[in-house]
Amino acid sequence: MTSNEPLPAIHADSAALSLAQARRVAIAAQGLNRDRPETVTMRNITDTIKRIGLLQIDSVNVLARAHLLPLLARLGPYDTALMDRATGRAPRRIMETWAHEATYVPTSRFPLLTWKRRRWSGMNPETLEAEHPDLFALVRQVVTDHGPLTSREIGDHVGPRYTQRDDSKWGWSWSPAKIALEILFDAGELTPARRSRQFERVYDLTERVLPPAIRAQPPPSKDDSIVELIRIAARAHGVGTIRCFADYFRLNQHDTRRAVEQLEAAGELLPVSVTGWDRPTWMHAKARVPRQTTARALLAPFDPLVFERRRLLDLFGMHYRLGIYTPAHKRTHGYYVLPFLLGEHLVARVDLKHDRHRDALLVRSAFAEAPGPNEEAGATWPDRNTVLHELASELATMARWLGTSGVTVDENAHGDLAAELNAQIVALNAENIK
């Protein structure tokens, strides 16, 4: 049976999953077990984002922008101009908002998040209004008259009085104009119309960014929005706990629990037990339990499958931390480390860089993972040669997508797989030349 054939949903009378089943449910729910299309279309892009619910945004560009990599993992090589068009041209299919941090979501789901606000001590609107009584009105007027604009362009319009930064303060040390802009973004009055070539937000009035059909809809209540967000999160997880579902859109666990209870009462979530898990767990009623999966993907540090670190450890046995936020002397596997998914297991991890100077996808470390999280995993764990071959092939796929000349293993690369991976890449290149 292939991974694309329909499989029956689990029923309440069989609501017990092994860890292997739970892994396959999670992989399938994320769309990582599907055949990649020969040509990726705009519909492929938008359908994938609807399926997983969101794409986290991050400015680090050591490999590629964070929101682009989950699409590569699910669809294979695609034209990133499709994302530029989906997010930056009317009618926008995808919009930026605050969800799981800064995030792209389908435009139809943007209204579900308009109540969600950051709570930063330096972004108090009352304090800013008291210190600069005319600033909010001025920023609104500048964007109304001249938008879409970047933060720097808005600063040019409001003048130096509002653009001085207080470098004595800890953190981002934003100017008053930048703080006003971010507060208006949080309040839903302004929204990024797109990102610039330098990846800066380009702000406009939200009413000018939203498609008319979405703008005309009455806003959902906060309670209704939370239920719908948990519905999306549960479908994207396949199986998970309160903590898993809450983390997806960064909701509090009390609200999440109430939403889960409501969805369970409606029959959309089913209580299940997962081998070795000691906390209440639910599965989406339409989730599938594939008998096997042929998934193969490099998962970015911000991929939805790896968002929740405890879940990652419990399901796959991988203890994973972001190297980009870890001091260099404390990093164990590298700076920008991607877990490698093969079948139903995370079998390796690699530290990657798009080395634009050398025109190469550079492998800075490569480590094999031990079978886990339990003895059962060993029965379906691929052998080392298979891991090396498939990893080299997936790296070659990524290199082509990046537009580089190929994959290079750094001569000082760390990890127990590095030397063998280099030999496999050399052999793969020789095959392709024949």
C-alpha positions as CSV (number, residue, x, y, z in Angstrom):
1,M,0.0,0.0,0.0
2,T,1.4,3.4,-1.0
3,S,1.3,6.4,1.3
4,N,-1.2,8.1,-1.1
5,E,-3.9,5.4,-0.9
6,P,-6.8,6.3,1.4
7,L,-6.7,4.7,4.8
8,P,-9.6,4.3,7.3
9,A,-9.7,6.8,10.2
10,I,-9.2,5.4,13.6
11,H,-12.4,4.9,15.6
12,A,-13.2,5.4,19.3
13,D,-13.3,1.7,19.9
14,S,-9.7,1.4,18.8
15,A,-8.4,4.6,20.4
16,A,-4.9,3.3,21.3
17,L,-1.8,4.1,19.3
18,S,1.7,2.8,19.4
19,L,4.5,5.3,19.1
20,A,5.1,4.2,15.5
21,Q,1.5,4.8,14.6
22,A,1.5,8.2,16.3
23,R,4.7,9.2,14.3
24,R,3.0,8.2,11.1
25,V,-0.1,10.1,12.0
26,A,2.0,13.2,12.7
27,I,3.9,12.9,9.5
28,A,0.8,12.4,7.4
29,A,-1.0,15.3,9.1
30,Q,1.8,17.6,8.1
31,G,1.7,16.5,4.4
32,L,5.2,15.1,4.5
33,N,4.3,11.7,3.2
34,R,2.8,12.9,-0.1
35,D,4.3,12.5,-3.5
36,R,5.9,15.8,-4.6
37,P,4.4,17.3,-7.7
38,E,6.4,17.5,-10.9
39,T,5.6,21.2,-11.2
40,V,4.6,23.2,-8.2
41,T,1.7,25.6,-8.8
42,M,0.2,28.4,-6.8
43,R,-2.5,26.0,-5.7
44,N,0.1,23.6,-4.4
45,I,1.5,26.4,-2.3
46,T,-1.8,27.6,-0.9
47,D,-3.1,24.1,-0.3
48,T,0.0,23.2,1.7
49,I,-0.2,26.3,3.8
50,K,-3.9,25.6,4.5
51,R,-3.1,22.1,5.5
52,I,-0.3,23.0,8.0
53,G,-2.0,26.2,9.0
54,L,1.0,28.6,9.1
55,L,4.5,29.3,8.2
56,Q,6.8,30.9,10.8
57,I,8.9,33.9,9.6
58,D,12.5,34.4,10.7
59,S,15.0,36.9,9.3
60,V,18.0,34.5,9.5
61,N,19.1,33.8,5.9
62,V,22.1,31.5,6.4
63,L,20.4,28.9,4.3
64,A,17.1,30.4,3.0
65,R,14.3,32.4,4.6
66,A,12.6,30.2,7.2
67,H,9.1,30.3,5.7
68,L,10.4,29.0,2.4
69,L,11.9,25.8,3.7
70,P,8.8,23.9,5.0
71,L,7.3,24.2,1.5
72,L,10.5,22.7,0.0
73,A,10.2,19.8,2.5
74,R,6.6,19.0,1.3
75,L,6.6,20.0,-2.3
76,G,10.2,19.7,-3.5
77,P,11.8,22.5,-5.6
78,Y,9.5,25.3,-6.4
79,D,9.7,28.9,-7.7
80,T,9.9,31.2,-4.6
81,A,8.3,33.9,-6.7
82,L,5.0,32.1,-6.1
83,M,5.3,33.0,-2.4
84,D,6.2,36.6,-3.2
85,R,3.1,36.8,-5.4
86,A,0.9,35.1,-2.8
87,T,2.0,37.4,0.0
88,G,2.7,40.7,-1.8
89,R,0.1,41.1,-4.6
90,A,-3.6,41.6,-4.6
91,P,-5.6,39.6,-4.0
92,R,-3.3,38.3,-1.3
93,R,-3.7,34.6,-0.6
94,I,-1.3,34.7,2.4
95,M,-0.8,37.4,5.0
96,E,1.6,38.1,7.8
97,T,0.4,38.3,11.4
98,W,1.3,37.3,14.9
99,A,0.5,33.6,15.5
100,H,3.4,31.3,16.3
101,E,5.6,34.4,16.5
102,A,5.6,36.4,13.2
103,T,3.8,34.1,10.8
104,Y,2.2,33.8,7.4
105,V,-1.3,32.4,7.4
106,P,-3.9,31.9,4.7
107,T,-5.7,35.2,4.2
108,S,-9.1,33.6,5.1
109,R,-7.7,32.9,8.6
110,F,-6.3,36.3,9.2
111,P,-9.4,37.5,11.0
112,L,-9.0,34.7,13.6
113,L,-5.9,36.3,14.9
114,T,-6.8,40.0,15.0
115,W,-7.4,39.8,18.8
116,K,-4.0,38.3,19.4
117,R,-1.4,40.9,20.7
118,R,2.2,40.8,21.8
119,R,2.7,41.8,25.4
120,W,6.0,43.7,25.4
121,S,6.7,46.0,28.3
122,G,8.2,48.6,25.9
123,M,5.1,48.7,23.7
124,N,2.6,50.3,26.1
125,P,0.3,52.5,23.9
126,E,-0.9,54.7,26.9
127,T,2.7,55.5,27.9
128,L,3.7,56.3,24.3
129,E,0.6,58.5,23.8
130,A,1.4,60.4,27.0
131,E,5.0,61.0,25.9
132,H,4.2,61.8,22.2
133,P,0.5,62.8,22.0
134,D,0.5,63.3,18.2
135,L,2.6,60.4,17.1
136,F,0.0,57.7,16.5
137,A,-2.1,60.1,14.4
138,L,1.0,61.1,12.5
139,V,2.1,57.6,11.6
140,R,-1.5,56.7,10.6
141,Q,-1.6,59.7,8.3
142,V,1.8,59.1,6.8
143,V,0.8,55.5,5.9
144,T,-2.6,56.6,4.6
145,D,-1.0,59.2,2.3
146,H,2.1,57.5,1.2
147,G,1.9,53.7,2.0
148,P,2.9,51.0,1.6
149,L,6.1,52.0,3.5
150,T,9.0,50.4,5.4
151,S,9.8,51.5,8.9
152,R,12.7,53.5,7.7
153,E,10.6,55.3,5.1
154,I,8.0,56.1,7.7
155,G,10.8,57.5,9.9
156,D,11.8,59.8,7.1
157,H,8.3,61.2,7.0
158,V,7.8,61.8,10.7
159,G,11.3,63.3,11.1
160,P,14.2,63.1,13.6
161,R,12.1,64.1,16.6
162,Y,10.5,60.6,16.6
163,T,13.3,58.5,15.2
164,Q,16.0,58.9,17.9
165,R,16.8,55.6,19.6
166,D,17.5,55.3,23.3
167,D,20.6,53.1,23.3
168,S,20.7,53.0,27.1
169,K,17.7,50.6,27.1
170,W,18.1,46.8,26.8
171,G,16.8,45.0,23.8
172,W,15.9,46.3,20.4
173,S,16.2,50.0,21.4
174,W,13.4,51.1,19.1
175,S,12.6,54.7,18.3
176,P,9.2,56.2,19.3
177,A,8.2,56.0,15.6
178,K,9.1,52.3,15.4
179,I,7.2,51.6,18.7
180,A,4.1,53.4,17.4
181,L,4.3,51.5,14.2
182,E,4.5,48.1,15.9
183,I,1.6,49.0,18.3
184,L,-0.5,49.9,15.3
185,F,0.5,46.6,13.7
186,D,-0.5,44.7,16.8
187,A,-3.8,46.6,17.0
188,G,-4.6,45.5,13.4
189,E,-4.7,49.0,12.0
190,L,-1.6,48.5,9.9
191,T,-0.5,45.2,8.2
192,P,2.5,44.3,6.1
193,A,1.5,44.5,2.5
194,R,4.7,42.5,1.6
195,R,8.4,42.2,2.6
196,S,11.0,44.2,0.8
197,R,14.1,42.8,-0.9
198,Q,15.9,43.4,2.4
199,F,13.1,41.5,4.2
200,E,11.8,44.5,5.9
201,R,8.0,44.8,6.5
202,V,6.3,47.1,4.1
203,Y,3.3,48.5,6.0
204,D,-0.1,49.6,4.8
205,L,-3.6,50.2,6.1
206,T,-5.0,46.8,6.9
207,E,-8.2,47.7,5.0
208,R,-6.1,48.1,1.9
209,V,-4.3,44.8,2.3
210,L,-7.2,42.6,3.0
211,P,-9.2,41.3,0.0
212,P,-12.6,42.9,-0.1
213,A,-14.5,39.6,0.6
214,I,-12.5,39.1,3.8
215,R,-12.8,42.7,4.9
216,A,-16.6,42.6,4.5
217,Q,-17.0,39.6,6.9
218,P,-18.0,40.3,10.5
219,P,-15.1,39.7,12.9
220,P,-15.4,36.4,14.8
221,S,-15.4,36.5,18.6
222,K,-12.3,35.7,20.5
223,D,-13.8,32.4,21.8
224,D,-14.9,31.3,18.4
225,S,-11.5,32.2,17.0
226,I,-9.7,30.1,19.6
227,V,-11.9,27.1,18.8
228,E,-11.2,27.4,15.1
229,L,-7.4,27.9,15.7
230,I,-7.4,24.7,17.9
231,R,-9.3,22.9,15.2
232,I,-6.6,23.9,12.7
233,A,-3.8,23.0,15.1
234,A,-5.3,19.6,15.9
235,R,-5.7,18.8,12.2
236,A,-2.1,19.9,11.5
237,H,-0.8,17.7,14.4
238,G,-3.0,14.7,13.7
239,V,-2.4,13.6,17.3
240,G,-1.3,15.7,20.3
241,T,-1.8,17.0,23.8
242,I,-3.1,20.3,25.2
243,R,0.5,21.6,25.2
244,C,1.0,20.6,21.6
245,F,-2.1,22.3,20.3
246,A,-1.7,25.4,22.4
247,D,1.9,26.0,21.2
248,Y,0.9,26.0,17.5
249,F,-0.7,29.4,17.7
250,R,0.8,30.3,21.0
251,L,-2.4,30.2,22.9
252,N,-2.7,29.7,26.7
253,Q,-3.5,26.2,27.9
254,H,-6.6,27.2,29.8
255,D,-8.3,28.5,26.6
256,T,-6.9,25.5,24.6
257,R,-8.4,23.0,27.1
258,R,-11.9,24.6,26.8
259,A,-11.6,24.5,23.0
260,V,-10.5,20.9,23.0
261,E,-13.4,19.9,25.3
262,Q,-15.8,21.6,22.8
263,L,-14.2,19.9,19.8
264,E,-14.3,16.5,21.6
265,A,-18.0,17.0,22.5
266,A,-18.6,17.7,18.8
267,G,-16.8,14.5,17.8
268,E,-14.0,16.3,16.0
269,L,-11.3,15.2,18.5
270,L,-11.1,11.7,19.9
271,P,-9.3,10.8,23.1
272,V,-6.5,8.3,22.5
273,S,-3.7,6.7,24.4
274,V,-0.2,6.7,23.0
275,T,2.3,4.1,24.2
276,G,4.5,5.6,26.9
277,W,2.7,9.0,27.1
278,D,1.3,9.8,30.6
279,R,-0.9,12.8,29.7
280,P,-4.3,13.2,28.0
281,T,-4.0,13.0,24.2
282,W,-6.4,13.5,21.4
283,M,-6.4,12.7,17.7
284,H,-8.3,14.5,15.0
285,A,-11.3,12.5,13.9
286,K,-10.2,12.7,10.2
287,A,-6.6,11.9,10.8
288,R,-5.2,8.8,9.0
289,V,-3.0,6.1,10.4
290,P,-0.8,5.1,7.5
291,R,0.7,1.6,7.6
292,Q,3.9,3.0,6.4
293,T,5.4,6.3,5.1
294,T,8.1,7.0,2.5
295,A,8.7,10.5,3.7
296,R,12.1,12.1,2.9
297,A,12.7,15.7,3.9
298,L,15.1,18.1,5.6
299,L,13.2,20.0,8.3
300,A,14.1,23.6,9.0
301,P,14.5,24.7,12.6
302,F,11.1,26.5,12.2
303,D,9.3,23.6,10.5
304,P,5.9,23.0,12.2
305,L,6.8,19.3,12.8
306,V,9.6,20.4,15.1
307,F,7.9,23.4,16.8
308,E,7.2,21.6,20.1
309,R,10.4,20.2,21.4
310,R,8.9,17.8,24.0
311,R,6.6,16.3,21.4
312,L,9.6,15.9,19.1
313,L,11.5,14.1,21.8
314,D,8.6,11.8,22.7
315,L,7.7,10.9,19.2
316,F,11.1,10.7,17.5
317,G,13.6,10.5,20.3
318,M,15.4,13.7,19.2
319,H,16.6,16.3,21.7
320,Y,16.7,19.4,19.5
321,R,17.7,23.0,20.3
322,L,18.2,26.0,18.0
323,G,21.9,26.6,17.5
324,I,21.2,30.1,16.2
325,Y,20.1,31.1,19.7
326,T,22.8,29.2,21.6
327,P,26.3,30.6,22.3
328,A,28.9,29.0,20.0
329,H,30.7,27.1,22.7
330,K,27.5,25.5,23.8
331,R,26.3,24.3,20.4
332,T,26.3,20.5,20.1
333,H,25.5,20.1,16.4
334,G,26.0,23.4,14.7
335,Y,24.4,26.8,13.9
336,Y,21.6,26.1,11.5
337,V,20.8,22.5,12.0
338,L,18.1,20.6,10.1
339,P,16.8,17.2,11.2
340,F,16.5,14.6,8.4
341,L,13.3,12.8,8.1
342,L,13.4,9.4,6.4
343,G,10.4,7.1,6.5
344,E,8.9,7.6,9.9
345,H,12.2,8.5,11.7
346,L,14.5,11.4,12.2
347,V,17.7,9.6,11.3
348,A,20.3,12.4,11.1
349,R,20.9,16.1,11.5
350,V,23.0,18.4,9.4
351,D,24.2,22.0,9.8
352,L,23.8,23.7,6.5
353,K,24.7,27.0,4.9
354,H,24.0,28.5,1.5
355,D,27.6,29.5,0.8
356,R,27.0,32.2,-1.9
357,H,30.7,33.0,-2.2
358,R,31.5,29.3,-3.1
359,D,28.3,28.8,-5.0
360,A,27.5,25.7,-2.9
361,L,25.2,24.2,-0.4
362,L,27.8,23.7,2.4
363,V,27.5,20.9,5.0
364,R,29.2,22.1,8.2
365,S,28.3,19.0,10.3
366,A,26.5,15.7,9.8
367,F,25.4,13.5,12.7
368,A,23.6,10.2,12.7
369,E,20.8,9.6,15.2
370,A,20.5,6.5,17.4
371,P,17.2,4.6,16.9
372,G,14.5,5.9,19.2
373,P,12.6,6.8,21.2
374,N,12.1,3.1,22.2
375,E,13.3,-0.3,21.1
376,E,10.3,-0.6,18.7
377,A,11.9,2.0,16.4
378,G,14.8,-0.2,15.6
379,A,12.6,-2.6,13.6
380,T,11.9,0.0,10.9
381,W,15.1,2.1,11.3
382,P,17.0,2.4,7.9
383,D,20.5,1.1,7.7
384,R,23.5,3.5,7.6
385,N,24.1,3.2,3.8
386,T,20.4,4.0,3.1
387,V,20.6,7.0,5.3
388,L,23.7,8.3,3.6
389,H,22.3,7.7,0.1
390,E,19.0,9.4,0.8
391,L,20.5,12.3,2.7
392,A,22.9,13.0,-0.2
393,S,20.0,12.9,-2.6
394,E,17.9,15.2,-0.6
395,L,20.8,17.6,-0.2
396,A,21.3,17.6,-4.0
397,T,17.6,18.4,-4.3
398,M,18.0,21.4,-2.0
399,A,21.1,22.5,-3.8
400,R,19.3,22.6,-7.1
401,W,16.5,24.6,-5.6
402,L,18.9,27.1,-4.1
403,G,20.5,27.5,-7.6
404,T,23.9,26.4,-6.5
405,S,26.5,24.3,-8.4
406,G,26.2,21.5,-5.9
407,V,26.7,20.1,-2.4
408,T,30.1,20.5,-0.6
409,V,31.0,19.0,2.7
410,D,33.3,21.4,4.6
411,E,36.8,20.1,5.0
412,N,36.4,20.8,8.8
413,A,32.9,19.4,9.1
414,H,32.0,17.8,12.4
415,G,30.0,14.7,13.1
416,D,30.2,11.0,12.7
417,L,28.5,11.1,9.2
418,A,30.6,13.8,7.7
419,A,33.3,11.8,6.0
420,E,31.0,9.1,4.7
421,L,28.5,11.7,3.5
422,N,31.2,13.4,1.6
423,A,32.1,10.1,-0.1
424,Q,28.4,9.5,-0.9
425,I,28.1,13.0,-2.5
426,V,31.2,12.4,-4.6
427,A,29.8,9.1,-5.8
428,L,26.4,10.6,-6.5
429,N,28.0,13.4,-8.5
430,A,30.0,10.8,-10.5
431,E,26.7,8.9,-11.3
432,N,25.1,12.1,-12.5
433,I,27.9,12.9,-14.9
434,K,27.7,9.5,-16.6
